[in-house]
Amino acid sequence: MSSPGTEKILRVALVQGHKITEERHFRKRHDITVGQDSKNTFVIPASNLPESIPVFEHKGGQYHLVFSEAMDGRVRLGTADVDFASLRDQGLAKKRGPVYILPLPETARGTVRLGEVTLLFQFATPPPEPKKTELPETLQGSLWQSMDRLFFTILAISLLFHFGGATFIAMTPKPAEEEVELDELPDRFAKVLIPPRAAEPEPVKVEQGTEQKEEKKEDKDTSKKAEKGGGDPAAKKAALANKVASKGLLKILGSSGGGGGAFEDVLGGGTGAGDIASALAGAGGVGVATADAVGGGGAKGGGTGAVAGIGDLGTSGGGKVNVGTKVDARVEGRVKDAAPEVESSDVDRDALARYVKARLKAIQNCYEKELKRNPSLKGKVMVRFTITKAGRTGDIDIEENTMGNEAVASCIRTVIRSWIFPFKPEDDVPVSYPFVFSPAS
């Protein structure tokens, strides 16, 4: 018998084929179930039992027997054995839905038959906890006895050597670094830091021709004489004209008396105002000043000069200038889509059509690329693809292509492969989508 104050625990034995196959003591109070599911207290995989059947229910600090009309068994209450049918008829068990509930005192015991399986239960005193097996103190030993002494000695010496060496290096003062002047460096280092300057090439002296020297000398002598005021007036006039002709705009246009200028290089070998005027014939708003236009006819000019106005330049004659321009002709095409064929209710057909219409521009670009090469290109392309569980496109096939252009079909396949649909179907959904292409009128 149990000692006073000792709480009994539920003891349940599982009987299969007239043999006890499992027996358990439930120290922790909880519900007990039987069935084929692995979450049950007693798991019976190969049987005709359902997934789970509740047999004992712990509620309010007491166990309750749970049984249905299809179950059979007996319970000993006090000194009497009562079967399940009598418990139902006498009202000892309360009905709760399809099952009956019977509170069990600690003196109760009985059997519960579930087809080929039978449960035997009773309340028993908990068995004592098994003691841990321990070795005697003489055999247990100590930490020092269980340690590898050779390994510990080597480890201690290694740690002492490494930490001692690191401490010595850290405490040793750093040697003073002496600064070296630039002039104290060896020559080989000075050449690396300051590379020698490369020798500059000597300028090439070009000797001028004898005629050019004499000409400059004569010009110089003539100009000096003109400045001093002596000599012939005609010589002064010639020196002044030569000096003016060698500077400014007159040098560019070329003088009437000297060698050719820029106009001579461009327009030909003619010199003088007459040749320039003939070259500029036909240019509107441009006039050429001549000696007659300047009062007095002298080099200094004694009258009032006339200024030639430059208006809108134009050339005489009725010729037209054809300036070529590059015109990039825009080739446009039209794309029409019909109602898609969707083989599942998980994908809304109208929502799919709206999603594709928002991306028809990319499909149209595929068509217009090939329309530039073949302006008469048109036809129908039927694309069949699947919408996966993740909302991506699966297998993409071209079922029909009346255009006869594989480049358009390949481009459409690439565009559809990048789509991410707002649908998450339970399984892959096949879709057939037609596109009709035609040139824009």
Stockholm file with secondary structure:
# STOCKHOLM 1.0

chainA/1-441         MSSPGTEKILRVALVQGHKITEERHFRKRHDITVGQDSKNTFVIPASNLPESIPVFEHKGGQYHLVFSEAMDGRVRLGTADVDFASLRDQGLAKKRGPVYILPLPETARGTVRLGEVTLLFQFATPPPEPKKTELPETLQGSLWQSMDRLFFTILAISLLFHFGGATFIAMTPKPAEEEVELDELPDRFAKVLIPPRAAEPEPVKVEQGTEQKEEKKEDKDTSKKAEKGGGDPAAKKAALANKVASKGLLKILGSSGGGGGAFEDVLGGGTGAGDIASALAGAGGVGVATADAVGGGGAKGGGTGAVAGIGDLGTSGGGKVNVGTKVDARVEGRVKDAAPEVESSDVDRDALARYVKARLKAIQNCYEKELKRNPSLKGKVMVRFTITKAGRTGDIDIEENTMGNEAVASCIRTVIRSWIFPFKPEDDVPVSYPFVFSPAS
#=GR chainA/1-441 SS CCCTTCCCEEEEEEEETTEEEEEEEESSCCCEEEESSTTSSEECCSSSCCSCEEEEEEETTEEEEEEETTCEEEEEETTEEEEHHHHHHTTCSEEETTEEEEECCTTCEEEEEETTEEEEEEEECCCCCCCCCCCCHHHHCCHHHHSCHHHHHHHHHHHHHHHHHHHHHHHSCCCCCCCCCGGGSCHHHHHHHSCCCCCCCCCCCCCCCHHHHHHHHHHHHHHHHHHHTCSCHHHHHHHHHHHHHTSHHHHHHCCSSSSCCHHHHHHCSCCHHHHHHHHTTTCTTCCCCCGGGSTTSSSSCCSCCCCCCCCSCCCSSCCCCCCCCCCCCCCCEEEEECCCEESCTTSCHHHHHHHHHTTHHHHHHHHHHHHTTCTTCCEEEEEEEEECTTSBEEEEEEEEETTCCHHHHHHHHHHHHTCBCSCCCSSCEEEEEEEEEEECC
#=GC SS_cons         CCCTTCCCEEEEEEEETTEEEEEEEESSCCCEEEESSTTSSEECCSSSCCSCEEEEEEETTEEEEEEETTCEEEEEETTEEEEHHHHHHTTCSEEETTEEEEECCTTCEEEEEETTEEEEEEEECCCCCCCCCCCCHHHHCCHHHHSCHHHHHHHHHHHHHHHHHHHHHHHSCCCCCCCCCGGGSCHHHHHHHSCCCCCCCCCCCCCCCHHHHHHHHHHHHHHHHHHHTCSCHHHHHHHHHHHHHTSHHHHHHCCSSSSCCHHHHHHCSCCHHHHHHHHTTTCTTCCCCCGGGSTTSSSSCCSCCCCCCCCSCCCSSCCCCCCCCCCCCCCCEEEEECCCEESCTTSCHHHHHHHHHTTHHHHHHHHHHHHTTCTTCCEEEEEEEEECTTSBEEEEEEEEETTCCHHHHHHHHHHHHTCBCSCCCSSCEEEEEEEEEEECC
//
